[in-house]
Every structure is written in C-alpha cells, then in structure tokens.
Amino acid sequence: TVLLPTIFRANFVVKRSWKSSKGEFTVTGIADIALVSYIAIVIVNGAPFEAYTNTIRRMLFIAIEIGIPYYVISRSCIDSTRVKDVLGSYVSATLILVPLAFAEIFLSSMLYSGFDTNFGSEYIFYPLYRGDLLRAQVSTGQPIVFGFCMAIAVCAWLAVRDSIESTNLRRFVSIALIFGLFASLSRGPWLGGLLGALIFIGLEGGASRI
C-alpha cells in the first residue's frame, strides 16, 4: 500500500505550478490523490456497519500505519537512487526471514508462537499445513502474508540486483528469495511472484537480466 504509490510518485510525479491570488500553488502528483481515494473508499465502505467511535479509531490507525509512512517515504524517495535504496533495504530485511522460515518447516514448530502467551492474546499464530509440512509464517502471523512479503521481495530484488557487483552474491540472494517464497507453501504468492518476474522481463526486454 505504501511502497507502490511511492515508486509511482517518484517516477511519474506530475508537478504544475501557477500563480493565484494567494501566491504559488503546487500539485505534487496523482499518487497522492490515488492513495487518499483508496483510504476514503475503505473508510466510507466500513462506516455504515460500525459505531462512529470505531470509524474514528480506524481512521487513526490508517493515518499512523499508511498515511505517515507514505508521506515520509514518498517525500524522501525523490529519485531512482533513493527508491533503489528503499527496495534494497526491504530485500535485506526479508532475507533474514528465509532461514527462520525453513527452521519452522523442518522443526515443524512456529518460532514466534510464544507471542500469543506473552501478549495475552489467542490465535495470533495458528499452525497451517500443506500435507505434512508446516507452512512457514515466521513473524508475519500467516503463511500467505509471509509469501506475499517474499513475492514483493523477489520483484524488488529484480529491480536492484544490477547494483550489486558480486555475481556470487547476486546468485545467492536470488536463490535465497526463491526458496523463501517456496517456504510459504502458498500458491497465491507463488503466482504473484511469477507474474511480477514476467512483467519485469517484459518491461526490461529480456530474461538475461534475471
């Protein structure tokens, strides 16, 4: 929700300035309008089915979880170099989850299940299986969520991998992310990662960059 409009804004930002009676006014981009429209639709659709206090609370959560991060990232990612820095940081963070995911599969135990007890909540981490294999979810709380995190990481890696000079390191990261995507044992993220890679190949004009 935050990253895609940010990248869109960094590459396709529309800036127009004109003089008005109150001075110069600047329109910064259609990504801002798209995100605000999405938030408005989410709030309006849910408002008739909940108390107004819940609506206000949800608006606050959206502002903190989506609005503020989007504003900070979109205003700091003003060129392709900074966008690549953000994508690279995301890839680095997801790489940490890969060995943890395979530890969950081979140990058949959720590494973060203790959070349920420590935070006094139930079913934050619920085991899901694909056949006899435990589907990895690590700290995300759900295998599909973890899978899409890895799918996004695969697509982000395709965009930044040329910045890495070491061929061995590029191969290692590529293999690790693919294995991490597989560890979710979720078909939806597999399809999402595959489609993202195919779109990247089509836009870049060939599979030689992968």
C-alpha positions in Angstrom: 0.0 0.0 0.0 2.8 2.4 0.9 5.6 1.3 -1.4 3.8 1.1 -4.8 2.4 4.6 -4.8 5.7 5.9 -3.5 7.6 4.3 -6.5 4.8 5.6 -8.8 5.2 9.1 -7.5 9.0 9.0 -7.7 8.9 8.1 -11.4 5.7 9.7 -12.7 5.2 12.7 -10.4 3.2 15.5 -12.0 4.2 18.9 -10.9 2.4 22.0 -12.0 2.7 25.5 -10.6 0.7 28.6 -11.3 0.1 31.9 -9.7 -3.0 32.6 -7.8 -4.3 35.4 -5.7 -2.8 33.6 -2.7 0.6 33.0 -4.3 2.2 30.0 -5.9 0.4 26.6 -5.6 1.9 23.3 -6.5 0.2 20.0 -7.4 2.7 17.2 -6.4 1.3 14.1 -8.1 -1.5 11.8 -8.9 -0.2 9.1 -6.5 -1.2 11.2 -3.5 -4.7 11.5 -4.9 -4.9 7.8 -5.6 -3.9 6.9 -2.1 -6.3 9.4 -0.5 -9.1 8.0 -2.7 -8.3 4.4 -1.6 -8.3 5.4 2.1 -11.6 7.3 1.6 -13.2 4.3 0.0 -12.1 2.0 2.8 -13.5 4.3 5.5 -16.8 5.0 3.7 -17.5 1.3 2.9 -17.0 0.3 6.6 -18.6 3.3 8.3 -22.3 2.1 7.9 -21.5 -1.2 9.7 -19.7 0.1 12.8 -20.0 2.6 15.6 -18.7 6.1 14.8 -16.1 5.6 17.5 -14.7 2.6 15.6 -14.6 4.6 12.5 -12.6 7.3 14.2 -10.3 4.7 15.6 -9.8 3.1 12.2 -9.1 6.5 10.6 -6.4 7.0 13.3 -4.9 3.6 12.6 -4.9 4.2 8.8 -3.2 7.6 9.4 -0.5 6.0 11.5 0.1 2.8 9.5 -0.4 4.1 6.0 -0.6 7.9 5.8 2.5 8.8 7.8 4.8 6.1 6.3 3.7 7.0 2.8 4.2 10.7 3.4 7.7 10.2 4.8 8.8 7.7 2.1 7.3 9.5 -0.8 8.9 12.8 0.1 12.3 11.3 0.7 12.4 9.0 -2.4 12.7 11.8 -4.9 14.9 9.9 -7.4 15.6 6.4 -8.6 18.7 6.1 -6.4 16.8 6.6 -3.2 14.0 4.3 -4.4 16.6 1.6 -5.0 17.9 2.2 -1.5 14.4 1.5 -0.1 13.9 -1.6 -2.2 17.4 -2.9 -1.2 16.6 -2.3 2.5 13.3 -4.3 2.1 15.1 -7.2 0.4 17.8 -7.2 3.2 15.1 -7.4 5.8 13.2 -10.3 4.1 16.5 -12.3 3.7 16.6 -12.6 7.5 13.3 -14.4 7.4 14.4 -17.1 5.0 16.4 -19.3 7.4 13.7 -18.8 10.0 11.1 -20.0 7.6 12.9 -23.2 6.8 13.6 -23.7 10.5 9.8 -23.7 11.0 9.3 -26.2 8.2 12.0 -28.7 9.3 11.3 -28.3 13.0 7.5 -28.3 12.4 7.2 -25.6 15.0 6.3 -21.9 14.9 9.2 -19.9 16.2 7.0 -16.9 17.2 4.1 -18.8 18.8 5.2 -17.6 22.2 3.9 -14.1 21.5 0.3 -15.4 22.0 1.0 -16.0 25.7 3.3 -13.1 26.3 0.8 -10.6 24.9 -2.3 -12.3 26.4 -3.9 -12.9 23.0 -5.1 -16.1 21.4 -4.5 -17.4 17.9 -2.1 -14.7 16.7 0.0 -17.6 15.3 -2.1 -20.5 14.2 -0.4 -23.5 12.5 -1.4 -24.3 8.9 -0.2 -27.3 7.0 0.3 -28.3 3.3 0.1 -32.0 3.6 2.6 -33.0 6.3 4.6 -29.8 6.1 4.1 -26.8 8.3 3.6 -23.7 6.2 6.1 -21.0 7.3 4.8 -17.7 8.6 7.6 -16.6 11.0 6.8 -13.1 12.4 4.0 -12.2 9.8 1.3 -14.3 11.5 0.0 -16.0 8.3 1.7 -18.1 5.6 0.0 -16.1 2.8 1.2 -12.8 4.2 4.7 -14.2 4.5 4.5 -15.5 1.0 3.5 -12.1 -0.5 6.2 -10.4 1.5 8.7 -12.7 -0.2 7.0 -12.3 -3.6 7.4 -8.5 -3.3 11.0 -9.0 -2.2 11.6 -11.1 -5.4 10.2 -8.3 -7.6 12.2 -5.6 -5.6 15.4 -7.7 -6.0 15.0 -7.8 -9.8 15.0 -4.0 -9.8 18.1 -3.6 -7.7 20.2 -6.6 -8.4 22.3 -4.9 -11.1 23.6 -2.5 -8.3 25.5 -5.5 -6.8 28.9 -6.1 -8.4 29.5 -9.6 -7.0 28.0 -12.3 -9.2 28.1 -14.9 -6.5 26.2 -12.5 -4.1 23.5 -11.9 -6.7 23.1 -15.6 -7.3 22.9 -16.3 -3.5 20.3 -13.6 -2.9 18.2 -14.8 -5.9 18.2 -18.4 -4.7 17.5 -17.4 -1.1 14.5 -15.3 -2.1 13.1 -18.0 -4.3 13.5 -20.6 -1.5 11.9 -18.1 0.9 8.9 -17.7 -1.5 8.6 -21.5 -1.7 8.7 -21.8 2.1 5.3 -20.2 2.5 3.7 -23.2 0.6 1.1 -20.8 -0.7 0.0 -20.8 -4.3 -1.2 -17.2 -4.4 2.2 -15.7 -3.5 3.9 -18.2 -5.9 1.7 -16.9 -8.7 2.2 -13.3 -7.7 6.0 -13.6 -7.7 5.9 -15.4 -11.1 3.7 -12.7 -12.6 5.9 -9.9 -11.2 9.0 -11.6 -12.6 7.4 -12.0 -16.0 6.3 -8.3 -16.0 9.8 -7.3 -15.2 11.2 -9.4 -18.0 8.7 -7.8 -20.4 9.5 -4.3 -19.3 13.2 -4.8 -19.4 13.2 -6.5 -22.8 14.7 -9.9 -22.0 15.3 -12.6 -19.4 19.1 -12.1 -19.4 18.8 -9.6 -16.6 17.4 -12.2 -14.1 
